Amino acid sequence: MRKPRLLDLFCCAGGAGRGYADAGFEVVGVDVEPQPRYPFEFIQADALGLPVDFLQTFDAIHASPPCQGYSPMRHAPGGKEHPRLIGATRALLEAAGVPWVIENVEEARSEMRSPVMLCGTSFGLGTQGFDLQRHRLFETSFPLVAPPCEHSDRPVVGVYGGHARNRSAKHGGRGTRDVWEGGHKTACREAMGIDWMTLDQISEAIPPAYTRFIGEQLRAVLTIPSQEEG
C-alpha cells in the first residue's frame, strides 16, 4: 500500500504536517509566505486560490486558516484587522470532496461546525513540571473521537509571544521574565514536541501530537489503492 498524501494548507513551519507524517502520511505544505523550515515538500501559494482539481490529487486535506481574526488579541489596542477565513476554507474543502480537517483556536467555535477540542494534557505534553494545555478546535468531515482533558494541579506553561510563560501567579509566574532551565527555547520545544522552529514559529504552532492522533483516525477512513492498482 502506498502512503496516503495529505495537503497541509496554511502550513506555516509545519507543526500540523509533522504530526500527519508521524501518522504515516506523505505531506505537502502550502503557505502564502516562504517557509524555509518546513520539513516536507513546500509550495508557496495562496491556499484559497488553489484549483479544486489540484486539491483532488490528495487523499486528505488539513487547513489551519489564520487565527488572529478570532483570538482575543484582535481586541488589543492598535490591533490590526485580520480576515476570518474559516467559512471560505470550508467551502473550498467541500468542493474538493476529499476528507478534511480545519483547525483553529477556541474563540473560533461560533464559526466551526461541531468541532472537537484537543488538549496537551491528553497527550502528556509539558515541560519542567508544567502541563501544556493549548486547547485547539478541530472540525472534520469524518467522525473524530477526542480524549478528555487531563488537567491536574500542576502549573500550566503557555507558549506564545516567543516565550514560555508560567501562567500561574501562585506558582511564581512572571510572564516574559520567567526563568527556565536551558532558556525559553528549550522549554518551548520540550512542551510542544517541536525542535526545528524558531521561538516565534513555535508560538503559532500546534503540537504534532494533535495531528498524529487525528491522522491515525483519518487513515482508518481512507481507502488507498496499492501502487499496482493506482
Backbone torsions as a table, in degrees:
resi	resn	phi	psi	omega
1	MET	NA	134.4	177.1
2	ARG	-76.2	162.6	175.1
3	LYS	-71.2	138.3	172.3
4	PRO	-68.1	146.1	-178.4
5	ARG	-101.4	131.8	-178.8
6	LEU	-124.2	132.9	176.1
7	LEU	-96.8	125.9	-174.6
8	ASP	-107.5	95.6	-175.9
9	LEU	-86.8	146.9	-174.3
10	PHE	55.6	49.3	-163.9
11	CYS	-75.4	-20.1	-174.1
12	CYS	48.3	-133.0	-173.6
13	ALA	-93.3	3.8	166.7
14	GLY	103.9	24.0	176.1
15	GLY	-62.0	-48.0	178.4
16	ALA	-66.3	-44.5	-177.8
17	GLY	-58.4	-40.0	179.8
18	ARG	-61.5	-41.5	179.8
19	GLY	-63.3	-42.4	177.7
20	TYR	-66.1	-38.4	176.4
21	ALA	-61.7	-41.1	178.4
22	ASP	-64.2	-25.2	178.1
23	ALA	-86.5	1.0	174.5
24	GLY	103.7	15.4	179.4
25	PHE	-95.0	150.1	165.0
26	GLU	-88.4	120.5	-167.9
27	VAL	-112.0	138.0	172.5
28	VAL	-127.0	127.0	-177.7
29	GLY	-101.2	149.9	176.3
30	VAL	-133.6	130.7	175.5
31	ASP	-152.0	149.2	-179.4
32	VAL	-73.2	-21.7	178.8
33	GLU	-102.3	151.2	174.2
34	PRO	-59.3	142.4	-179.6
35	GLN	-133.3	74.6	-175.2
36	PRO	-64.3	-18.7	179.4
37	ARG	-94.4	-0.7	179.6
38	TYR	-62.5	128.1	-168.9
39	PRO	-85.2	4.6	-178.0
40	PHE	-132.8	-175.8	177.6
41	GLU	-55.7	137.6	-173.4
42	PHE	-133.0	139.2	175.8
43	ILE	-124.4	123.9	176.2
44	GLN	-87.1	114.0	-177.0
45	ALA	-166.8	163.4	172.7
46	ASP	-78.2	115.3	-175.7
47	ALA	-56.9	-39.4	-176.3
48	LEU	-76.8	-7.8	178.1
49	GLY	-99.1	3.0	-178.8
50	LEU	-72.4	139.7	178.0
51	PRO	-69.7	146.3	-178.2
52	VAL	-60.7	-36.9	-177.9
53	ASP	-67.1	-25.4	173.1
54	PHE	-71.1	-44.9	178.8
55	LEU	-57.6	-35.5	-176.0
56	GLN	-74.4	-4.2	174.4
57	THR	-82.0	-3.5	179.6
58	PHE	-107.0	155.2	179.4
59	ASP	-81.2	-23.9	-178.9
60	ALA	-160.2	161.3	-178.7
61	ILE	-135.6	134.8	169.9
62	HIS	-112.6	140.1	178.0
63	ALA	-136.8	130.9	175.4
64	SER	-121.7	74.7	180.0
65	PRO	-58.8	152.2	-174.8
66	PRO	-50.9	138.6	-176.0
67	CYS	-94.1	-9.7	-171.1
68	GLN	-60.7	-30.9	179.6
69	GLY	-72.2	-9.8	-178.9
70	TYR	-113.5	-24.5	-172.9
71	SER	-72.6	159.7	178.7
72	PRO	-59.7	-21.7	-178.4
73	MET	-65.5	-15.2	179.1
74	ARG	-65.7	-18.9	-179.9
75	HIS	-94.9	0.4	-178.0
76	ALA	-66.6	145.6	177.7
77	PRO	-55.5	130.6	-179.7
78	GLY	78.1	5.4	-179.0
79	GLY	-65.1	146.5	-178.7
80	LYS	-85.5	157.1	172.4
81	GLU	-76.2	131.7	179.6
82	HIS	-124.7	143.0	-179.4
83	PRO	-68.9	152.1	175.5
84	ARG	-111.5	105.0	-164.6
85	LEU	-109.3	8.2	-176.4
86	ILE	-62.4	-45.2	-178.2
87	GLY	-61.9	-45.7	179.5
88	ALA	-65.8	-35.8	178.4
89	THR	-65.7	-44.9	179.6
90	ARG	-60.4	-42.9	-179.6
91	ALA	-60.0	-40.7	179.2
92	LEU	-65.9	-43.9	-178.1
93	LEU	-68.2	-38.2	177.7
94	GLU	-65.1	-35.2	177.5
95	ALA	-66.1	-33.5	179.8
96	ALA	-68.5	-35.5	174.3
97	GLY	78.0	16.2	174.6
98	VAL	-110.2	160.5	179.8
99	PRO	-56.6	141.2	-174.9
100	TRP	-144.6	162.5	178.7
101	VAL	-135.1	134.6	170.2
102	ILE	-118.1	131.2	-178.7
103	GLU	-117.3	142.6	172.5
104	ASN	-164.1	-177.3	-175.9
105	VAL	-80.5	165.8	-178.4
106	GLU	-57.0	-34.8	-176.2
107	GLU	-69.2	-9.9	178.5
108	ALA	-89.5	5.4	-173.1
109	ARG	-54.7	-38.2	-175.7
110	SER	-64.2	-21.5	-179.7
111	GLU	-101.8	2.9	-179.4
112	MET	-111.1	150.8	-176.2
113	ARG	-100.8	110.6	177.4
114	SER	46.2	52.9	-179.9
115	PRO	-73.2	156.8	170.4
116	VAL	-106.8	153.0	-178.0
117	MET	-108.8	136.8	172.6
118	LEU	-113.7	148.4	-174.7
119	CYS	-134.2	141.5	179.9
120	GLY	-59.6	-29.3	-179.3
121	THR	-67.2	-23.3	177.9
122	SER	-68.9	-18.9	-176.8
123	PHE	-115.8	11.9	178.1
124	GLY	69.6	25.9	-177.1
125	LEU	-82.1	145.0	178.7
126	GLY	164.2	-173.7	-179.2
127	THR	-158.3	139.1	169.8
128	GLN	50.4	43.9	177.7
129	GLY	84.9	6.0	-179.9
130	PHE	-112.2	144.3	174.3
131	ASP	-89.4	144.6	168.7
132	LEU	-100.6	123.6	176.1
133	GLN	-96.4	-63.9	173.8
134	ARG	46.8	61.9	-179.4
135	HIS	-63.1	131.8	175.7
136	ARG	-137.7	145.8	-179.2
137	LEU	-99.2	144.8	179.7
138	PHE	-133.8	119.0	172.6
139	GLU	-100.5	131.7	-175.8
140	THR	-131.1	154.6	176.5
141	SER	-88.6	4.4	-179.3
142	PHE	-135.8	159.6	-179.1
143	PRO	-62.7	132.1	179.0
144	LEU	-129.4	123.2	178.2
145	VAL	-102.5	123.0	-176.3
146	ALA	-109.0	143.4	175.3
147	PRO	-75.4	154.4	177.7
148	PRO	-72.5	159.1	172.1
149	CYS	-61.4	150.5	176.3
150	GLU	-121.3	50.8	-179.4
151	HIS	-60.0	142.6	-178.3
152	SER	-127.6	-172.6	176.8
153	ASP	-85.6	-0.1	179.9
154	ARG	-72.4	154.2	175.7
155	PRO	-64.9	161.9	-175.3
156	VAL	-112.5	135.3	175.3
157	VAL	-98.3	134.1	173.1
158	GLY	-107.6	138.5	178.9
159	VAL	-116.9	102.3	-179.6
160	TYR	-164.7	158.1	178.7
161	GLY	63.1	24.1	179.1
162	GLY	76.8	18.2	-178.9
163	HIS	-140.0	159.0	164.6
164	ALA	-97.2	127.8	-172.6
165	ARG	-124.3	130.5	171.7
166	ASN	-75.0	111.6	-172.5
167	ARG	-87.9	6.7	-177.4
168	SER	-112.9	114.6	178.0
169	ALA	-63.3	-37.7	-177.1
170	LYS	-70.6	-15.8	174.8
171	HIS	-102.5	19.8	173.0
172	GLY	86.9	19.7	-177.9
173	GLY	-61.9	136.0	-178.9
174	ARG	-131.7	16.1	178.4
175	GLY	72.3	-130.2	-176.9
176	THR	-68.3	-13.5	179.7
177	ARG	-91.9	4.2	176.7
178	ASP	-59.4	142.2	-177.7
179	VAL	-108.0	130.4	-178.6
180	TRP	-126.7	143.4	175.5
181	GLU	-61.2	120.4	-177.4
182	GLY	87.6	-4.5	177.6
183	GLY	94.1	175.8	-177.1
184	HIS	-63.8	-39.8	-177.9
185	LYS	-63.4	-42.1	178.9
186	THR	-61.3	-45.9	-178.4
187	ALA	-65.6	-42.8	-179.5
188	CYS	-64.2	-45.1	-178.0
189	ARG	-63.6	-42.2	-179.6
190	GLU	-67.8	-42.8	-177.8
191	ALA	-63.0	-38.8	-174.2
192	MET	-92.4	-15.8	-174.3
193	GLY	71.2	37.0	-177.1
194	ILE	-132.4	127.4	-177.2
195	ASP	-126.7	9.6	-175.7
196	TRP	-116.6	-2.1	-175.4
197	MET	-101.3	162.4	167.9
198	THR	-74.2	167.2	178.3
199	LEU	-60.8	-41.5	179.5
200	ASP	-63.8	-38.6	178.8
201	GLN	-68.6	-40.1	177.0
202	ILE	-61.4	-36.3	-178.7
203	SER	-61.1	-26.1	-177.5
204	GLU	-101.4	-1.1	-171.5
205	ALA	-89.8	166.9	166.7
206	ILE	-109.4	147.6	-179.5
207	PRO	-62.4	133.8	177.1
208	PRO	-55.9	-25.3	178.7
209	ALA	-57.8	-32.2	-179.0
210	TYR	-65.5	-49.9	-175.3
211	THR	-80.3	-20.4	170.1
212	ARG	-64.5	-43.6	178.1
213	PHE	-60.5	-46.7	178.8
214	ILE	-65.4	-42.6	-178.1
215	GLY	-60.6	-35.2	178.9
216	GLU	-66.2	-36.4	175.9
217	GLN	-75.0	-35.8	178.4
218	LEU	-63.2	-41.3	179.9
219	ARG	-60.7	-30.4	-178.2
220	ALA	-69.4	-21.8	-179.2
221	VAL	-98.1	-5.0	-179.6
222	LEU	-90.9	142.7	171.7
223	THR	-112.0	104.8	-173.5
224	ILE	-103.8	119.9	177.2
225	PRO	-69.0	154.1	175.0
226	SER	-68.8	164.5	179.5
227	GLN	-60.5	-34.3	180.0
228	GLU	-66.2	-38.5	-178.9
229	GLU	-75.8	-35.8	-175.6
230	GLY	-81.2	NA	NA
